[in-house]
Amino acid sequence: MISEKSQKLLRTIVENYIDEGQPVASARLAASAGLSMSPASIRSLMADLEERGYLKSPHTSAGRIPTEQAYRFFVDSLIPAEPISFDDFDRLKRQFDPDMNAAELVQSASGLLSEITQLAGLVTVPKPGQLKLKQIEFIPLSGGRVLAILVLNDHEVENRVIHVEEPYSEIQLKEISNFLNAEFTGKSLTQIRSELILSMQGDRKRMDQLMLRTLEMADQLFETQANADFVLAGQEHLLEVDQTQSRRDLRGLFQAFSLKGDILHVLDRCMESEGIKLFIGHESGYELLEDCSLVTSPYQVAGECVGVLGVIGPTRMAYSRIIPIVDATAKMMSAVMDVPQR
């Protein structure tokens, strides 16, 4: 347990360090409005907080800075839940366009998060297993090609060109699309792919011409896509940190950006729970991210979680402002992705 006075002091230290990025000395705290503590009391409480693991000193003669433990306590216990500011909400609302497809929305959301927070914004691309087929149509093209038009999750429209061994008439293509729509509407792309593979392993001699044509086209159409990736924007904001120590700490983060694997693993964990998820420093479980914080929230389509968005940056970030922005962005993303395209 931390006394009320210690909590008040710790909150002041964390807020000062977030604002200025400099170790906070007892003399500065004594002059802070609202503490109403003597310099001796402040020094005593700071020593106790340091002993408990909430503060540390970067140099013997310097002031104190918060530890990961302090940031966690600050986020969980010391900052009230506040809504997003009107200005930030208005910027998000004006720039989310319901006529964008899923790929465009992911790109837009990543850039918006970065622009508003001045940190790196990242948004995962919906995985094939979370994209469900709504409708499919085919249009014949020249040169043994067919244009497939897929409507996914009521919102996203994808166009894919398929190469076929023999030309198909419009009637034949209509028969194939009717068959696929009847058999697979509402199923995920990965589920469709699995069922098609089973069909292809069956006795082809017993299949009629419609089934054979369908398998030829669907084999290309529902080919397994690459592992879900994420779109990253605003890494340059992290280089604007004027602290030499902070720049050095972020080297691991930029390495993680280039490798992506560790960040994707963390984001996958965020898919498992609703609402804001916050990793501070070592909480991510990855060494390259140990000097950073990641604030995320899942976004949904038709009530089902399909991706994660958030920001990543130094542990010294303005949590009280960042958390409502990430939460509001996820809710807007979900709402826009549920709107059918016109």
C-alpha positions as CSV (number, residue, x, y, z in Angstrom):
1,M,0.0,0.0,0.0
2,I,1.2,3.5,-0.8
3,S,0.0,6.4,1.4
4,E,-2.2,9.1,0.0
5,K,0.7,11.6,0.2
6,S,3.1,9.2,-1.6
7,Q,0.5,8.7,-4.3
8,K,0.1,12.4,-4.8
9,L,3.9,12.9,-4.9
10,L,4.4,10.0,-7.3
11,R,1.7,11.4,-9.7
12,T,3.4,14.8,-9.7
13,I,6.8,13.2,-10.5
14,V,5.4,11.1,-13.3
15,E,3.5,14.0,-14.8
16,N,6.6,16.3,-14.6
17,Y,8.8,13.7,-16.2
18,I,6.3,13.0,-19.0
19,D,6.0,16.7,-19.7
20,E,9.7,17.7,-19.6
21,G,11.8,14.5,-19.9
22,Q,14.2,15.6,-17.1
23,P,14.8,13.9,-13.8
24,V,12.7,15.5,-11.1
25,A,14.5,16.9,-8.1
26,S,13.1,17.4,-4.6
27,A,13.7,21.2,-4.8
28,R,11.5,21.5,-7.9
29,L,8.8,19.4,-6.2
30,A,8.8,21.6,-3.1
31,A,7.9,24.5,-5.4
32,S,5.0,22.6,-7.1
33,A,1.5,23.9,-6.5
34,G,-0.8,21.6,-4.7
35,L,1.7,19.3,-2.9
36,S,1.7,21.3,0.4
37,M,4.7,19.3,1.7
38,S,7.9,20.4,3.3
39,P,11.2,19.7,1.4
40,A,12.2,17.2,4.2
41,S,8.9,15.3,3.8
42,I,9.4,15.2,0.0
43,R,12.9,13.8,0.3
44,S,11.7,11.2,2.8
45,L,8.8,10.1,0.6
46,M,11.0,10.0,-2.5
47,A,13.5,7.8,-0.7
48,D,10.7,5.5,0.3
49,L,9.3,5.3,-3.2
50,E,12.8,4.6,-4.6
51,E,13.2,1.8,-2.1
52,R,9.8,0.3,-3.1
53,G,10.9,0.4,-6.8
54,Y,8.8,3.3,-8.1
55,L,11.6,5.7,-8.6
56,K,15.2,5.5,-9.8
57,S,18.1,7.9,-10.2
58,P,19.9,8.0,-13.5
59,H,23.0,9.6,-11.9
60,T,24.1,9.9,-8.3
61,S,23.5,13.7,-8.1
62,A,20.4,13.9,-10.3
63,G,16.7,13.9,-9.5
64,R,14.5,10.9,-9.8
65,I,12.7,9.4,-12.7
66,P,9.7,6.9,-12.8
67,T,10.3,3.2,-13.2
68,E,8.0,0.8,-15.2
69,Q,6.4,0.0,-11.9
70,A,5.6,3.7,-11.4
71,Y,4.0,4.0,-14.8
72,R,1.9,0.9,-14.3
73,F,0.6,2.3,-10.9
74,F,0.1,5.7,-12.5
75,V,-2.0,4.2,-15.3
76,D,-4.0,1.8,-13.1
77,S,-4.6,4.0,-10.1
78,L,-3.7,7.6,-10.5
79,I,-5.2,8.9,-13.7
80,P,-9.0,9.1,-14.1
81,A,-10.8,7.7,-17.1
82,E,-11.3,10.7,-19.3
83,P,-13.0,10.9,-22.7
84,I,-11.1,12.0,-25.8
85,S,-10.8,15.8,-26.2
86,F,-13.2,17.5,-28.6
87,D,-10.4,18.5,-31.0
88,D,-8.9,15.0,-31.2
89,F,-12.4,13.5,-31.7
90,D,-13.2,16.0,-34.4
91,R,-10.0,15.2,-36.3
92,L,-10.7,11.5,-36.3
93,K,-14.3,11.9,-37.3
94,R,-13.5,14.2,-40.2
95,Q,-10.9,11.9,-41.7
96,F,-12.5,8.5,-41.4
97,D,-14.3,7.8,-44.7
98,P,-16.9,5.0,-44.8
99,D,-16.3,4.6,-48.6
100,M,-12.8,3.4,-48.1
101,N,-12.1,-0.3,-48.4
102,A,-10.4,-2.2,-45.5
103,A,-6.9,-1.7,-46.8
104,E,-7.4,2.1,-47.2
105,L,-9.0,2.3,-43.7
106,V,-6.0,0.5,-42.1
107,Q,-3.6,2.9,-43.8
108,S,-5.7,5.9,-42.9
109,A,-6.1,4.9,-39.2
110,S,-2.3,4.3,-38.8
111,G,-1.5,7.7,-40.2
112,L,-4.2,9.4,-38.1
113,L,-3.0,7.8,-34.9
114,S,0.6,8.9,-35.6
115,E,-0.5,12.4,-36.6
116,I,-2.6,13.0,-33.5
117,T,-0.4,11.4,-30.9
118,Q,3.0,12.3,-32.5
119,L,4.1,8.7,-31.9
120,A,4.2,5.7,-34.2
121,G,0.8,4.4,-35.2
122,L,0.2,0.8,-36.2
123,V,-2.8,-1.1,-37.4
124,T,-2.9,-4.8,-38.2
125,V,-4.4,-5.9,-41.5
126,P,-7.4,-8.2,-41.1
127,K,-6.4,-11.9,-41.4
128,P,-7.9,-14.1,-44.1
129,G,-9.6,-16.2,-41.4
130,Q,-11.5,-13.1,-40.2
131,L,-12.7,-12.1,-43.7
132,K,-16.0,-13.7,-44.6
133,L,-17.4,-14.0,-48.1
134,K,-20.6,-12.1,-48.7
135,Q,-20.8,-12.4,-52.5
136,I,-18.7,-13.2,-55.5
137,E,-19.2,-12.4,-59.2
138,F,-17.0,-13.0,-62.3
139,I,-16.4,-10.9,-65.4
140,P,-14.6,-12.5,-68.5
141,L,-11.5,-10.7,-69.7
142,S,-9.3,-11.3,-72.7
143,G,-6.2,-13.5,-72.8
144,G,-7.5,-16.3,-70.7
145,R,-8.2,-14.1,-67.7
146,V,-11.2,-13.6,-65.5
147,L,-11.9,-10.8,-63.1
148,A,-13.3,-12.0,-59.7
149,I,-15.2,-9.4,-57.6
150,L,-15.4,-10.4,-53.9
151,V,-17.5,-8.6,-51.3
152,L,-16.1,-9.4,-47.8
153,N,-17.7,-8.6,-44.4
154,D,-20.4,-6.5,-46.0
155,H,-17.9,-3.7,-46.6
156,E,-14.7,-4.6,-48.4
157,V,-14.6,-5.1,-52.1
158,E,-11.6,-6.9,-53.6
159,N,-10.8,-7.4,-57.3
160,R,-8.6,-10.4,-58.3
161,V,-7.6,-11.5,-61.8
162,I,-7.6,-15.3,-62.4
163,H,-5.8,-17.0,-65.2
164,V,-7.7,-19.9,-66.7
165,E,-6.6,-22.6,-69.2
166,E,-9.7,-22.3,-71.4
167,P,-12.0,-19.3,-72.0
168,Y,-15.3,-19.3,-70.1
169,S,-18.6,-17.8,-71.3
170,E,-20.6,-15.4,-69.2
171,I,-23.1,-18.2,-68.6
172,Q,-20.5,-20.6,-67.3
173,L,-19.0,-17.9,-65.0
174,K,-22.5,-17.2,-63.7
175,E,-23.0,-20.8,-62.9
176,I,-19.7,-20.9,-61.0
177,S,-20.5,-17.8,-59.0
178,N,-24.0,-19.1,-58.2
179,F,-22.4,-22.3,-56.9
180,L,-19.8,-20.5,-54.8
181,N,-22.3,-18.1,-53.4
182,A,-24.7,-20.9,-52.5
183,E,-22.0,-23.1,-50.9
184,F,-19.7,-20.6,-49.2
185,T,-21.4,-17.3,-48.4
186,G,-20.8,-16.4,-44.7
187,K,-17.7,-18.6,-44.5
188,S,-14.2,-17.3,-43.9
189,L,-11.6,-17.4,-46.7
190,T,-9.4,-19.9,-44.8
191,Q,-12.5,-22.1,-44.2
192,I,-13.4,-22.0,-47.9
193,R,-9.8,-22.8,-48.8
194,S,-9.8,-25.9,-46.5
195,E,-13.1,-27.2,-47.9
196,L,-11.8,-26.7,-51.5
197,I,-8.6,-28.6,-50.8
198,L,-10.7,-31.6,-49.4
199,S,-12.8,-31.5,-52.6
200,M,-9.7,-31.5,-54.8
201,Q,-8.5,-34.6,-53.0
202,G,-11.7,-36.4,-54.0
203,D,-12.4,-38.5,-57.0
204,R,-12.2,-36.1,-59.9
205,K,-13.7,-38.7,-62.3
206,R,-17.0,-38.4,-60.4
207,M,-17.1,-34.6,-60.6
208,D,-19.3,-32.9,-63.1
209,Q,-17.9,-30.1,-65.4
210,L,-19.3,-27.3,-63.2
211,M,-17.5,-28.7,-60.2
212,L,-14.2,-29.1,-62.1
213,R,-14.4,-25.5,-63.5
214,T,-15.2,-24.2,-60.0
215,L,-12.2,-25.9,-58.5
216,E,-9.9,-24.6,-61.2
217,M,-10.9,-21.0,-60.5
218,A,-11.3,-21.2,-56.7
219,D,-7.9,-22.8,-56.3
220,Q,-6.4,-19.5,-57.4
221,L,-9.1,-17.2,-56.0
222,F,-8.9,-18.4,-52.4
223,E,-5.2,-19.1,-52.3
224,T,-3.9,-18.6,-48.8
225,Q,-2.7,-15.1,-48.3
226,A,0.5,-14.2,-46.5
227,N,0.5,-13.9,-42.7
228,A,-1.3,-10.9,-41.4
229,D,0.9,-7.9,-41.3
230,F,0.6,-4.4,-39.8
231,V,0.8,-0.9,-41.3
232,L,3.1,1.4,-39.5
233,A,3.2,5.2,-39.7
234,G,5.1,8.0,-38.0
235,Q,8.4,6.3,-37.0
236,E,10.0,9.7,-37.6
237,H,8.2,11.2,-34.6
238,L,10.2,9.0,-32.3
239,L,13.4,10.5,-33.6
240,E,12.2,13.9,-32.5
241,V,12.8,13.0,-28.8
242,D,15.5,15.4,-27.6
243,Q,16.8,13.1,-24.9
244,T,20.0,11.2,-25.8
245,Q,19.1,8.4,-23.5
246,S,15.7,8.1,-25.0
247,R,17.1,7.9,-28.5
248,R,19.5,5.2,-27.4
249,D,16.6,3.3,-25.8
250,L,14.7,3.4,-29.1
251,R,17.3,1.6,-31.1
252,G,15.8,-1.7,-30.2
253,L,12.4,-0.5,-31.2
254,F,13.5,0.4,-34.7
255,Q,15.1,-3.0,-35.0
256,A,11.8,-4.5,-34.0
257,F,10.1,-2.4,-36.7
258,S,12.4,-3.9,-39.3
259,L,11.9,-7.5,-38.1
260,K,8.1,-7.1,-37.3
261,G,7.8,-10.6,-35.7
262,D,8.0,-9.6,-32.1
263,I,5.5,-6.7,-32.5
264,L,3.1,-9.0,-34.4
265,H,3.2,-11.5,-31.6
266,V,2.4,-8.8,-29.0
267,L,-0.5,-7.5,-31.2
268,D,-1.9,-11.1,-31.6
269,R,-2.1,-11.2,-27.8
270,C,-4.1,-8.0,-27.8
271,M,-6.8,-9.8,-30.0
272,E,-7.7,-12.0,-27.1
273,S,-9.3,-9.3,-24.9
274,E,-11.7,-6.4,-25.4
275,G,-10.8,-2.8,-24.8
276,I,-7.5,-1.1,-24.1
277,K,-4.4,-3.2,-23.6
278,L,-1.2,-1.6,-22.4
279,F,2.3,-3.0,-22.3
280,I,4.9,-1.0,-20.5
281,G,8.6,-1.9,-21.0
282,H,9.3,-5.5,-20.1
283,E,5.6,-6.4,-19.9
284,S,5.7,-7.2,-23.6
285,G,8.1,-10.1,-23.0
286,Y,10.4,-9.0,-25.8
287,E,13.9,-7.5,-25.2
288,L,13.7,-5.2,-28.2
289,L,10.6,-3.6,-26.8
290,E,11.7,-3.2,-23.2
291,D,12.2,0.5,-23.3
292,C,8.9,1.2,-25.0
293,S,5.2,1.3,-24.3
294,L,2.4,-0.1,-26.5
295,V,-1.2,1.1,-26.2
296,T,-3.7,-1.0,-28.3
297,S,-7.3,-1.8,-28.7
298,P,-9.0,-4.3,-31.1
299,Y,-11.4,-3.2,-33.8
300,Q,-14.4,-5.2,-34.9
301,V,-16.6,-6.1,-37.9
302,A,-20.1,-7.3,-37.1
303,G,-19.2,-7.8,-33.5
304,E,-16.1,-10.0,-34.2
305,C,-12.6,-8.8,-33.5
306,V,-10.7,-8.7,-36.8
307,G,-7.6,-6.6,-36.0
308,V,-5.7,-4.4,-33.5
309,L,-4.7,-0.8,-33.7
310,G,-2.6,1.4,-31.4
311,V,0.5,3.4,-30.8
312,I,4.1,2.6,-29.8
313,G,6.7,4.9,-28.3
314,P,8.9,5.7,-25.3
315,T,7.6,4.7,-21.8
316,R,7.5,8.4,-21.2
317,M,4.3,9.1,-23.1
318,A,1.2,11.1,-22.1
319,Y,-0.9,8.1,-21.1
320,S,-3.9,10.2,-20.0
321,R,-4.3,11.6,-23.5
322,I,-3.1,8.6,-25.6
323,I,-5.4,6.0,-24.1
324,P,-8.7,7.8,-24.9
325,I,-7.4,8.5,-28.5
326,V,-6.6,4.8,-29.1
327,D,-10.0,3.8,-27.6
328,A,-11.9,6.2,-29.7
329,T,-10.0,5.3,-32.9
330,A,-10.8,1.6,-32.4
331,K,-14.5,2.4,-31.9
332,M,-14.6,4.6,-35.0
333,M,-12.8,2.0,-37.1
334,S,-15.3,-0.6,-36.0
335,A,-18.2,1.6,-36.9
336,V,-16.9,2.6,-40.3
337,M,-16.0,-1.0,-41.3
338,D,-19.6,-2.0,-40.5
339,V,-21.0,0.5,-43.0
340,P,-21.7,-1.2,-46.4
341,Q,-19.8,0.5,-49.3
342,R,-21.9,2.5,-51.7
